[in-house]
Amino acid sequence: MNNCYPFFNTSLPYSFSALEPYLDEKTMFLHHERHLQAYIDALNTLMKENPWTQSWSLEKILYQWCTLPPHLQIPFRNNGGGIYNHRFFFEGMTPFFDTPPTSYLSSVLSNAFGSFENFKICFKDAAMKVFGSGYVWLVMDRGKLHITQTANQDTPLFRGQSPLLTLDVWEHAYYLKHYNVRGDYIDDWFHTVCWHTVEQRLQNSF
């Protein structure tokens, strides 16, 4: 993982076509190579113009952007979040479709949401209710699991939460295949979730 300046676009852990038929190759290519790359280029430019920030890691940017001079706060917040959120989203998927969560993770989700299936219902409902562009997240917050939303490129890190899973619901994430039918995109995305990664993130949150 490239977490320090200069930032570069790390490769996906699968090919652009690997998530077919659920997420199409062209969308994955454009999402990774154009949208994510744009945030990387913008953040590198900001840090080049402000050399004293070049020692800041991506995590430091996301936790301490509010300590920057006022004119830099939003650009660093938006572009740092754009990198973090996209990487987190991409790394949470796998071409080994429909691999179920382990009994441990299923039990944890069931304890928090009633059942694994009810978790999926709640997660989809939250994703459908994101107004405009943003993300829906499964997070650990003070020892409890919650589903939350963020707008634009904000992250749960701003709230002191530990993210475990995210779904990008910006239209560029699904419009080429699913048009404006966000619900179908969410249903297809669930086939690609890497529950092993979710469980690793959960273990690391304790």
N, C-alpha and C positions, 0 to 999 in steps of 0.2 A: 504494500500500500504506500503510495506517494503522498506524504502528509506535510511536506515542507516545500518552501519556495526553492526553485521554480517548480510549479505544479505541472504535471503532464497527465495525459489521459491513459490510465491503466487499462489493460485489455479486459474484456468480459471473461468470466470463467466458462463460457460456452460460445458457440458460434452465433452469428446474428440470426441464422435460420433455425437454431436448435429448439426454439420454443413454439415453432409451428406445430399444429394449426392454431394454437391458442393466441399467440402474439406473433404477428407477421414479421418477416425478415426486413422489409423496407422500413417499418416503424422502428424496429430495434436498431437498425443502422443509423437512421436519422436521429433518433433519440440519443444514442451514445456518441456518434461522431460529429453531430452538429449542435444539438442542444447542450449536452454536457460540455463539449469542447468550448462553446461560447462562454460558459461560466469560468472555465479554466483560463481562457485567454484574457478575460476581463480582470480576473483576480491577479494574474501575473502582471498585467499592465499597471494596476493600482499599486502593487508592491514595488514594481520597478520605479514608479514615480515617487514612491515614499520609501526609500531604502531602509530606514530605521525599522520598518515592519517586517523585513525579510527574514528575521530570526523567528517570527511567529509561526507556530505550527497551525494546521487547519483547526485543531481542537481549541487552541488558544484564541484564534479568531472568533470561533463560535461562542466561546464562554466570555470573552472580554471585549467584543466589538463595541460595547457601550462605553468603554474607557477611551476610545479613539476620539480625535477631534471631531466635532459635530458633522463637518462636511464629508467625513470618511465613514461614519458609522453605517449608514444605510447601504452604500456600495459594498462595503466589506461584509455586512450581514447578508445581503442578497446573494452575492456571488460565492461567498464561503458556504452558505446554506445550499446553494444550487449544486455545488460539488458534493458536499456531504450527503444530501438527500438522494441524489441520483445514484451515487455509488452504493448507498445502503439499499436502495430499491433493487438495483441490478443484482447485487450479491445475495439477495433474499429469494432468488428464483433458481430453478434447476430444470434441465430437460428430462429428468427422471420423474415423469408426471405421476401425480396422484399417490406418491409415497406418503403413507399416513404418518402422523406424529407417533412417537414412542408412547408406551403406556404411561410413562412418567409425565410427559408434556400434555398428553390428553387429559390426565388426571388434574394437572395444574389448571388447565383451561376450563375443565368441567367444574372445578371448585370455584373458579372466579365467575363463570358465566352460566352455570347450570348444566351445560353439556358442550362437547366440541361442536356439534351442529349449531347450537344456539350461539356460540361464539361467532361462527361464520355469519349467521343471520345478523347479529349485532354489528359486526364489522362492516358488512355490506350496507346496512342501514346508515351507518355513520359516513361511509364513503359516498352514498347517494346524496347525503345532506351537505356535503362540502359545496359551498356556493362559489362558483367560479373556479379559479385555479388553486390547487393545494394538494394536501396529502392527508391520508388517514393512517393512524399508527396504533399498534399495540405497544404499550409501554409498561415498565415497572416504575411505580411511584410510591416511595416510602413503604416498600414491602408488599404492595398490592398491584395487581394487574388492572390496567384501565385501557379503554379505547379512546383516543383523542384525535383531534384534527388540528392541522396547521394551515395557514394561508400562504400562498405564494411559495417562497423558499425558506420560511421559518422552520425551525427544528424544535423538537421536544427538549433539546439540551438547554434552550433558553429558560425552560421552566424547572430545570434540575431533574428531569425525568430520564430514565434509561430506555432508549428505543429497542424494541425486539423485532418488529416487523413493520413495513410500510408499503402502502400502495399509492403510486403517483396517479392522481386524477386530473392533472392538466390534460386538456384535450389533445395535445400533441402526442400523448402517450397511447392514444387509442383511436384517433379519428380516422386514419386511413383504412382500418379494418372494420371498426365498429361504428363509424360515423358519430352521431351524437347519442348513441344508446349506451350510456355508461353502465347500466345494469348488466348487459351482456358481456362487456369488457371485464367487469368484476368477477362474474361467474367463470369466465375463461381463465382469468389470472389465478384463481384458486387452484386450478389444476397444476400450476407451475411453482407453487410455494415450496421452498426448501425448509421443511420443518426441522431438519437436523440443524440448520443454521440458526433458526429461531431458538432451539433448545440451548445451543452453545451460547448465544447472546444472553439467554435467561440465566444460565449458570454464572456468566461473567458479571451479571448485575448484582449478585449478592455480595 
